[in-house]
Amino acid sequence: MSSQYEYLTVDEVSSGVAVVTLNRGAVNAISEDMFDEIRAFFEDVGHDDGLNAVVVTGAGDRAFSGGNDLHEFLELSPDNGDKRMARVWRSLKAIYDASIPVIAAVNGPALGSGFAIVSCADLVVASDRSTYCLPELNVGVLGGAKFAARMLPEQAMRRMLFTADPVSAEDMVRWGAPFEVVPHDHLRTRAIDLASHIADKGKNAVRLAKSAMNGCEPLGLFDGYALEQTYTVRMSGLPEARIATQATMDRLAANKLQSAESR
């Protein structure tokens, strides 16, 4: 897979897995045009039948992403703000709504919208050097708290927003974030291994599971379960689902026979 973007680098690294790298300036600060590229990539990625998972990371060792380009905030006003913020909103929603699983490989500081990108991913593998920050109050804007609340308890999120202090990966985990923290030099390999493990599952089943979980997330327990049951019914019509069920039954039978013979 070749990259057709100015601010993103896209590489297919193994069967079924692509890595998209945020690549703009020293800290991968995100301009409005870069947000448009992010939206386009994640809206299109599911149409590639050869892909089953995608890893998103940042270029270089200085940052995953320093968040929005602050120069553009200087031009933000009540007159143009709604239209400009809609471009950001659509880009982040495209990551969340991507039809295949998204793994964030956080290689350095993730600030503001960079942290929002991490929060929209399905899974997070974090370098032990990575940090996380909601700097909005320091730069005269708002908007990152709801994303942080997707992975942190309410008061932890509020602490991040009110203080605007960076938080280490270890502290994020201690506060409740479901990160897998790994040594920095192992980050890319671990994220790709995790993506490959997912990509080995049935393509249609993975996509149905992603859609089901996205649909269930905002719902209550039984409403969410009822929706998920509709996906179970849909999955029952997939040949790969029958194959997976039969393979499991065959493996259990073989294990039972081996256990009986060893007695």
C-alpha positions as CSV (number, residue, x, y, z in Angstrom):
1,M,0.0,0.0,0.0
2,S,1.5,3.3,-1.0
3,S,0.8,6.6,0.7
4,Q,-1.1,9.3,-1.3
5,Y,-1.0,11.8,1.5
6,E,1.1,14.8,2.3
7,Y,1.0,14.5,6.1
8,L,0.5,10.7,6.5
9,T,2.8,7.9,5.7
10,V,1.1,4.5,5.0
11,D,2.8,1.2,4.8
12,E,1.5,-2.3,4.6
13,V,3.8,-4.1,7.0
14,S,2.4,-7.7,7.1
15,S,-0.5,-9.6,5.7
16,G,-3.6,-7.8,6.7
17,V,-1.9,-5.0,8.7
18,A,-1.1,-1.4,7.7
19,V,0.8,1.3,9.7
20,V,-0.3,4.9,9.2
21,T,2.2,7.4,10.6
22,L,1.4,11.0,11.6
23,N,4.1,13.0,9.9
24,R,4.1,16.8,10.1
25,G,6.9,18.9,11.5
26,A,8.9,18.3,14.6
27,V,6.0,17.1,16.8
28,N,3.4,16.0,14.3
29,A,1.1,19.0,15.1
30,I,-2.2,18.6,13.2
31,S,-3.4,21.3,10.8
32,E,-6.9,21.4,9.3
33,D,-5.6,19.9,6.0
34,M,-4.0,17.1,8.0
35,F,-7.3,16.4,9.8
36,D,-8.9,16.1,6.3
37,E,-6.3,13.5,5.4
38,I,-6.8,11.6,8.6
39,R,-10.6,11.5,7.9
40,A,-10.0,10.4,4.3
41,F,-7.6,7.6,5.3
42,F,-9.8,6.1,8.0
43,E,-13.0,6.4,6.0
44,D,-11.3,4.5,3.1
45,V,-9.2,2.0,5.0
46,G,-12.1,-0.5,5.5
47,H,-12.6,-0.7,1.7
48,D,-9.3,-2.4,1.3
49,D,-10.2,-6.1,1.4
50,G,-6.5,-7.0,2.1
51,L,-6.5,-5.1,5.5
52,N,-7.9,-6.4,8.7
53,A,-6.3,-4.0,11.3
54,V,-4.4,-0.7,11.3
55,V,-1.7,0.7,13.6
56,V,-1.5,4.5,14.0
57,T,1.7,6.1,15.3
58,G,3.8,9.2,15.1
59,A,6.9,10.0,13.1
60,G,10.2,10.4,14.8
61,D,11.0,10.1,18.6
62,R,9.8,13.5,19.8
63,A,6.1,13.0,19.9
64,F,3.1,11.0,18.9
65,S,1.3,14.3,18.2
66,G,1.5,17.7,19.8
67,G,-2.2,18.2,19.0
68,N,-3.7,21.0,16.9
69,D,-1.4,23.5,15.1
70,L,-1.6,26.5,17.5
71,H,-1.1,28.9,14.6
72,E,-4.6,28.0,13.4
73,F,-6.1,28.6,16.9
74,L,-5.0,32.2,16.5
75,E,-7.4,32.5,13.6
76,L,-10.3,30.7,15.4
77,S,-13.3,32.9,16.1
78,P,-17.0,32.5,17.0
79,D,-17.7,33.3,13.3
80,N,-15.6,30.5,11.8
81,G,-15.3,28.2,14.8
82,D,-18.2,25.8,14.1
83,K,-17.1,25.1,10.6
84,R,-13.5,24.6,11.4
85,M,-14.1,22.4,14.5
86,A,-16.4,20.2,12.4
87,R,-13.4,19.2,10.3
88,V,-11.7,18.0,13.5
89,W,-14.9,16.3,14.7
90,R,-15.3,14.4,11.4
91,S,-11.7,13.2,11.5
92,L,-11.8,11.8,15.0
93,K,-15.1,10.2,14.3
94,A,-13.6,8.5,11.2
95,I,-11.0,6.9,13.5
96,Y,-13.6,5.7,15.9
97,D,-15.9,4.5,13.1
98,A,-13.2,2.8,11.1
99,S,-14.6,-0.6,10.0
100,I,-11.4,-2.4,11.1
101,P,-9.7,-2.3,14.5
102,V,-7.3,0.6,15.1
103,I,-4.3,0.1,17.5
104,A,-2.6,3.3,18.7
105,A,1.2,2.8,19.1
106,V,2.0,5.9,21.2
107,N,5.7,6.6,20.7
108,G,5.9,9.9,22.7
109,P,3.8,12.8,24.0
110,A,0.1,12.8,23.0
111,L,-1.3,16.2,23.6
112,G,-4.9,17.5,23.0
113,S,-6.1,16.2,19.7
114,G,-3.2,13.7,19.7
115,F,-4.6,12.3,22.9
116,A,-8.0,12.3,21.3
117,I,-6.7,10.1,18.5
118,V,-5.4,7.7,21.0
119,S,-8.7,7.7,22.8
120,C,-10.6,6.9,19.6
121,A,-8.5,3.8,18.9
122,D,-9.7,0.3,19.9
123,L,-6.5,-0.7,21.7
124,V,-3.5,1.2,22.9
125,V,0.2,0.1,23.1
126,A,2.2,2.8,24.8
127,S,5.9,3.4,25.0
128,D,7.3,3.7,28.5
129,R,8.5,7.2,27.4
130,S,5.0,8.4,26.3
131,T,3.1,11.0,28.1
132,Y,-0.5,12.3,27.9
133,C,-1.8,15.8,28.3
134,L,-5.0,17.9,28.0
135,P,-3.4,21.4,27.5
136,E,-6.5,23.1,26.4
137,L,-6.9,25.6,29.3
138,N,-3.3,26.6,28.8
139,V,-3.9,27.5,25.1
140,G,-7.3,29.1,25.4
141,V,-9.6,26.3,24.0
142,L,-11.6,23.3,25.2
143,G,-12.6,20.0,23.7
144,G,-10.5,17.0,24.9
145,A,-12.2,16.0,28.1
146,K,-14.8,13.8,26.6
147,F,-12.2,11.7,24.8
148,A,-10.1,11.3,28.0
149,A,-13.3,10.2,29.8
150,R,-13.5,7.2,27.4
151,M,-10.5,5.7,29.2
152,L,-10.2,7.4,32.6
153,P,-12.5,7.9,35.6
154,E,-14.2,11.2,35.7
155,Q,-12.0,12.8,38.4
156,A,-8.8,11.6,36.7
157,M,-10.0,13.3,33.5
158,R,-10.9,16.5,35.4
159,R,-7.5,16.5,37.0
160,M,-5.8,16.3,33.6
161,L,-8.0,19.1,32.2
162,F,-7.8,21.5,35.1
163,T,-4.0,21.1,35.7
164,A,-2.9,20.7,32.0
165,D,0.0,18.6,33.4
166,P,1.5,15.8,31.4
167,V,0.8,12.3,32.8
168,S,3.1,9.3,32.3
169,A,2.0,6.1,30.7
170,E,2.5,4.3,34.0
171,D,0.3,6.8,35.9
172,M,-2.4,6.6,33.1
173,V,-2.5,2.9,33.8
174,R,-2.6,3.4,37.6
175,W,-5.5,5.8,37.1
176,G,-7.4,3.2,35.0
177,A,-6.4,3.6,31.4
178,P,-6.3,0.2,29.6
179,F,-2.9,0.7,28.1
180,E,-0.3,-2.0,27.4
181,V,3.0,-0.2,28.3
182,V,6.1,-1.6,26.7
183,P,9.8,-0.5,26.4
184,H,10.2,2.2,23.8
185,D,12.4,0.1,21.5
186,H,9.7,-2.7,21.4
187,L,6.7,-0.4,20.7
188,R,6.4,-0.8,17.0
189,T,7.0,-4.6,17.0
190,R,4.5,-5.2,19.8
191,A,1.8,-3.0,18.2
192,I,2.2,-4.8,14.8
193,D,2.2,-8.2,16.5
194,L,-1.0,-7.3,18.3
195,A,-2.6,-6.1,15.0
196,S,-1.4,-9.2,13.2
197,H,-3.0,-11.4,15.9
198,I,-6.3,-9.7,15.3
199,A,-5.8,-9.7,11.5
200,D,-5.6,-13.5,11.6
201,K,-9.2,-13.7,12.7
202,G,-12.0,-14.0,10.1
203,K,-12.2,-10.7,8.1
204,N,-16.0,-10.4,8.2
205,A,-16.2,-11.5,11.8
206,V,-13.7,-8.8,12.9
207,R,-15.6,-6.1,11.1
208,L,-19.0,-7.2,12.5
209,A,-17.4,-7.3,16.0
210,K,-16.1,-3.8,15.6
211,S,-19.5,-2.5,14.4
212,A,-21.3,-4.3,17.2
213,M,-19.0,-2.8,19.9
214,N,-19.3,0.7,18.5
215,G,-23.1,0.4,18.5
216,C,-23.2,-1.1,22.0
217,E,-20.8,1.4,23.7
218,P,-23.3,4.2,24.3
219,L,-26.1,1.9,25.3
220,G,-27.2,0.5,28.6
221,L,-26.5,-3.2,29.5
222,F,-29.5,-4.9,28.1
223,D,-30.1,-2.6,25.2
224,G,-26.5,-3.1,24.2
225,Y,-26.8,-6.9,24.6
226,A,-29.9,-6.9,22.5
227,L,-28.1,-5.1,19.7
228,E,-25.1,-7.4,20.0
229,Q,-27.5,-10.4,19.6
230,T,-28.5,-9.0,16.2
231,Y,-24.9,-9.2,15.2
232,T,-24.6,-12.7,16.5
233,V,-27.5,-13.7,14.2
234,R,-25.8,-11.9,11.3
235,M,-22.5,-13.7,12.0
236,S,-24.2,-17.1,12.0
237,G,-24.7,-16.8,8.3
238,L,-20.9,-16.4,7.6
239,P,-19.1,-19.5,6.4
240,E,-16.0,-18.5,8.5
241,A,-18.2,-18.5,11.6
242,R,-19.2,-22.1,11.0
243,I,-15.6,-23.1,10.3
244,A,-14.4,-21.4,13.6
245,T,-17.1,-23.2,15.6
246,Q,-16.3,-26.6,14.1
247,A,-12.5,-26.0,14.6
248,T,-13.1,-25.3,18.3
249,M,-15.3,-28.4,18.7
250,D,-12.7,-30.5,17.0
251,R,-9.9,-29.1,19.2
252,L,-11.9,-29.8,22.4
253,A,-12.6,-33.3,21.2
254,A,-8.9,-33.9,20.5
255,N,-7.9,-32.5,23.9
256,K,-10.5,-34.7,25.6
257,L,-9.2,-37.8,23.7
258,Q,-5.6,-37.0,24.5
259,S,-6.5,-36.5,28.2
260,A,-8.3,-39.9,28.3
261,E,-5.4,-41.7,26.7
262,S,-2.8,-40.2,29.1
263,R,-4.6,-41.7,32.1
